[in-house]
Amino acid sequence: MIDLYTWQTPNGEKPILMLEECGLDYDLHMVDISTGAQKAPDFLAINPNGKIPAIVDRDNGQRVFESGAILIYLAEKAGRFLPASGPERAETFGWVFFQVGNTGPMLGQWHHFNAFADEKIPYAIERYRKESLRVLGVLNDRLKERDYLAGDYSIADIINFGWARSGVSGLKDEGAGDLGALKAWIERVGSRPAVKTALEKLDAAKRAAKPVAP
């Protein structure tokens, strides 16, 4: 049994997608990052960085934090969505860490400076807008002649899905709407039954955690 600590964000979606795809048993614990719950001592004992997501594997007591590490851990536990060896494994890791180092950070910074920063800094907004479009373009180019990023459907697709979906939506009027191969891949991944179930469960859990005032 896995205890999953997360919230409804592109990063927070990744492990629940993987858990549903692998058919692993888990309990979902919502960590409301809008209230600072990720900085509470109990959660910091699981992830000292104070960020979601994180998991605890009750089978062995192992904690795992950072989304890339979580997906690799779950893939190895389930024996799915990560080639055991060879070029396909290396390619999968390449696209996993492409997301960790590029898509998430760039889109996250663009969203912050564009929507939430107290001071509007045109240089920062433009820098992260351009870089966000560039990394989305890298994904689009990769997907022009293949269905998935690293051969068969894998953790490379699972980890990139949420940020790519968010980026294409948020930057659709800035050029991301023209990324046809990426949009088709988002639809392809999003139509998977496990992905649909995971997103529905996460949405329902957030609504239960933050009920709308009458």
Phi, psi and omega in degrees: 000136180250133168266119180253126178247117188200182176211171185274086176220168176303321176290319183292338179288330192305307185291329179288327172301314183293317180298319178292319179298322183275347182070027179275144177286137179207155169250133184261122178243117182276130179247102187286098184290344178287343179256359182082017182299336180289350179258002180291147183305321181297321179284323178298335175292337178268314176231102182297345178277351177064040179229149170268153004266172171206158177226159168230126178270110183293341181295329183222002180078006184286128169266148176219126175235168191076125190299322178297316179296322179298314182295320178296316180300313182292323178298318180288327178293318183272342184069036183219152170067017173211113180305144185289332183194176171086186184300325181294325178294315179297319179295320178299313178299323179302314182283333172297310184280341169301315179294314183300321185263349187231289189302309181296306180300318183291313179293324178297317179291320177300314181298318181296307184291329182281327189244332191239340183297137179298326179247127177282116182248100185305320180301313182295316180300314183290320180300311184283333174297311181297317182290325176297315178296324180296312183290327173296324176295324176299315177298317180300315179298320180298326187268002182295331184235021179207155181281328185225164192290326188227042182101241175287162175306133188206183176298341175298320178285318182298318184285331181274341190302307187297316180289323178295317179298315179296318182293316179296322178291312184289331183248023184298329180270001181253005180123340181292336178294346180267000184275079189297318182293321179293318179297320178295322178294318177302318178294319181296311180292317182294341180274354179294135182305318181294323179293315178301314180298315181299313182293323177294317179296318181294319179296316180296320180294322178294316181296324178290325180286329181232073182299143179288132180295141181293000000 
